[in-house]
Amino acid sequence: MSALICGSMAYDNIMVFPGHFKEQIMPDQIHILNVAFLVPEMRKEFGGCAGNIAYNLNMLGGAGYAMATVGEDFGNYRSWLQQAKVDSRYISEVPDTFTAQAYITTDLDDNQITAFHPGAMDHSHSNRVPTDAGITLGMISPDGRQGMIEHAEQFAAAEIPFVFDPGQGLPMFDGDDLRAFIGQAAWVTVNDYEGQMLQERTGWSAEEIASRVQALIVTRGGEGSRVYADGDVLEIPAVAPAEILDPTGCGDSYRAGLLYGLLNDLNWHDTGRLAALIGSIKIAHRGTQNHQFTPASLDDQFEAAFGYRLGL
């Protein structure tokens, strides 16, 4: 059994401004805003939802493939995927484009200013969901708008159940779009903010959304997560991390645990707890693909957190 994760591959350029934005921006001059921030610290990380999820699922021992469009500058990222033993067969290069890029500047108050260039991601619809490759599970994560729509339709036509994970791409879609995604999906996963937006745009409550799919999974940061399934609401506890360094990519790490649980027919309590544990490991590391674990080490940590083993 294997999962196809449709979503973005991106470079995350993370800069730290050793000051406070509020001291540099004059509220009464916003209409002629022209500011510059000296950022002596900068990191360039491998990221993107599809890349992050596939990276974590691979460490779990699950068979997961990222499907994405990338630019001519993808060479270093492709080398990293090879080093991490992440299969890149469904990642295609678009000539004369850049790989998606996020430029994130953070101040000492953890406020962020982000500029995002989608680049090759806008061509994601040029990829098609393979129907003859033994794919048994799909995921629609943030990607080019048309790509998300077409890939959902292709999963549905091929009768491949998929997780709808709109993430930061959710604002691109209106109520009709989102109701169509939910009608095609087997599962829906969002964070608590996205969950509220999803309810507002569809006009459906969380319970109504859950009644249209096999489960609705809502992550809630340090408050854990909530699974709406079979008419019940399961409360999944968060796992206390060793330290809190960088929350970026924690949701993607959680989703890798979700996919592993679905691929291996785990119950929702075990699936949610596994996903929460992986998120807690990620938050203790800077960047989205700099943490490491093995199934054995993860099982040890699972037992320490919950008092029993999964047998990973």
N, C-alpha and C positions, 0 to 999 in steps of 0.2 A: 504494500500500500504506500502511496506517495502523494504529496501535496504540491500543488502549483500555486505560488504566491505572486499574484500580479500586483505590481506596485513600483515605487520609485527606487532608483539607485542614485545617490547624490554624494557630493563632497560637502562636508560641513566645515566652514571656515569660522572658527570661534575666537573672538577677540575680547580682551578684558580691558575696560577703561578704568584706571585706578582713581576714579572720582565719582561724582554724582551727576547724572544727566540734568537733574533739576537745578543745579548750580550753573549750567551752561546754556540752558534754554530759557529765554525771557518770555513769559506767557503773553505779554502784550505785544510781542513782535512775531508771533507765530506766522502771520500772513507774509512775512519776508524772511522766513527761517533760512539761515545759512550758517551751519555750525560744523566744526571739525573736531574729532576726538583723537588724541594721541593714544595709541594702543600698543604699548611695548610688549605685551604678551599676546601670542597668537598660536593657535593650533589648527592643523588641517586634518580632519578625521574622515574616515570612510563611513557613510551613512545611507539614508534612504530606507523607507519602511521595508521594502522587499529584501534588501540586503541585510538589514538588521535581523529580521525574522528568520531568514534562511540561515544566517550565521548561528543563531541560538538553537534552532531546530537541529542543525547538523551536529552541534556538540551534544545534544540530547540523544543522538543516534537515530533520529527520525529522518526519513527520506523526504527532503524538501527541495524544491527548485524555485529560484527567483525568475520571474519573467519580466523583463524591463527593456527599455530602449535607452542607450547611452551614447555619448559623443566620442569624438576622436581623441579626447584626453583621458580615456578610461584605462589606459595601459597599467598604471600603478595599482588601480583598484582591482583590475583583473588578476594581476600578479598576487595581490593579497588574498583574493578568493582562492587561488590555486594553493597558496601556502596554508590557508585555513581548511583546505579540502572541501570547499563549497562548490558544487556543480554549477557551471555557468552556461550550460548548453542553450538556454532559452533567453539569454541576454544578447540583444542585437545592437550593432553600432549604426548610427545614422550619420552619413557623411556631412561634413561642413557644419557640425553642431558641437556644442559643449555638453558634457554630462551636467545634469541638474546641479545647481550650486546654491547653498545657503550661506549668507554672510551675517553672522550673529555677533553683535556687540553687547556685552553685559557690563553694567556698572556695579559699584560696591553695594548697592541696595538690591542686586539681582534683577533689576529692570533690564529689559532687552529691547534692542532695536534690530530688526531682521529684514534683510533684503533677500528675495528668492528669485533666482533665474531658472525657469523650468527647462530650457534648452531642449535636449533630445526627448525629455519626458512628454512633451506635447505631441510626439509621434508614436505614443504607446499603442495607438489603435492599429499600427502597421503589424504588430504581433498578433497572432491568433492562438487561441487555446488549442493545444494538440489533442486530438481525440483518439489517437492510436498509440499512445505512449504509456498506458497503464496508470494514468493519473486518476486517483480515486477521490480526491478532496481538493477543493479550490479555496482561494481567498482573494477578495477584492479589497486592496488597500489603496491609500491615496496615490493617485497617478494622474495622467492626462484625463480630462473630462470625458472625451469621446472613447478613450481606451477603457475607462471604467464601465461605461454603458455597454460597449460592445462585448467586453470580456464576460460581463454578467450574463448577457444574452447567449453567448457561446457556451458557457458552463451549463446554463439551463437547457439549451438545445441538446447538449451532449448528455444530459441527465447526470451531471457531476455535481453533487451537493457542494455548496460553497458558503464561506463565512463572509458576510458583508461588514467591512471594517472601514467606514468612510473617513475617519480621522479628520485631519485638517482640510481634507477635500470636501467635507460636508457642505460648506457654504456655497459651493458651485452648483448645488442642486436645489430645485424647488420641491414643493410637496408632492407633485405628481411623479417627479423623478424618484424621490425617495420611497414612495409607496410602491413603485414598480420594482425597485431593488429589493425591498422587503418581500414582495410577492414572489420573487425568484429565489431568494436566499433560503438556506436551511437554518442558518444562525446569524445573529447580528451582535457585534461587539462595539462598544463606544465607551469613552470616559464619561464622567458625570456631567460635565459641561456640554459635551456633544449630545449626550442623552436628552438633555433639556431642549436643545435646538432641534433634535430629531422629532421630539414630541410636538413642539410648536409648529414645525413645518408640515408634519403629516396630519396633525389634528388627532393623533392617537396617543393614549396613555401608554406607560411602560407595559402595563398588563395587556393592553390591546395589541401592542407590537409583538409581545411574547406569544400571544395566542395565534399569531400568523406564521411563526417559525418554531423550530424545535427548542430554541433557547435564546434569550437576550442576556448578554453578559455586560455589566456596567462596572468599570474600574473606578475606584474612588480614592486613589492615592494612598496616603497613610491610614485611611479608614477601611482599607481592604477592598473587596469587590462583592458584587451582588449578582446572583444568577437567577433569572426568572425562567423556570422550566416546569412543565407538567402541572401547571397551576399553582406551583409553590414558589417561594422566594427563599433562596439559600444565601446566608451570610457567610462569606469567605474572609477569614481574618488576614490582615497584613502580616508580613514577617519582618521583625525588627532587623534592619541592616547593620552590618559592622560599622559603617559610617555613611553619612550622606554627603556625597561629593558632586554628583551630576545626575539630575533626573531625566535628562534627554535620552530617549530610547528605552526607558523602562516599560512603556506601554507595548513596544514591539517585543521586548523580552517576554512579557506576560503572554502575548499572543502566540509566541512559539510554544509555550507550555500548553496553551489552549489547543493548538493544532496537534501536539503530541498526544494529548488526552483523547481527542477525537479519532486520531489514527489508530489508537490502541484500545479503544472502547473502555476507557476509564470512566468511573462515575463522576458526577459534577463536583462532589466534595474533593475528591483526589485531584481532579483536573484543575480546579480553582486554586487549591493549595500549592500544587506544583508550579503553576503559573506565577503565583504570588512570590514564591521562593526565588524563582529566576529573576523577577523584577527587583527583589531586594539585593541580589548579588550584583546586578548591573549598576544600581544606584551608588554603590561603593567604589565605582571606577569612573574616571573621566573618559568621555567618548562613548560611542555606542557599540564598538566592537573590540574593546580592549580587555574585557573580562573573560575568564576561562573557567571551565569546569568539565568534569567527565560524568557519565551516568553514575559511576560508583561514588564519586565525591558528592554528587548531588543527592544521592540516596542517603548518604551519611548526614548531610545537612537537613534533609527532610525529616529523618528520624529525630534529630536533635530539636527540630522545631515543633513536630507534631506527635512524636512518641511512637511512630510505627514506620515501617519501610514500604516503599512501593515496588521494590524489586526491579529497578531500572536496569 
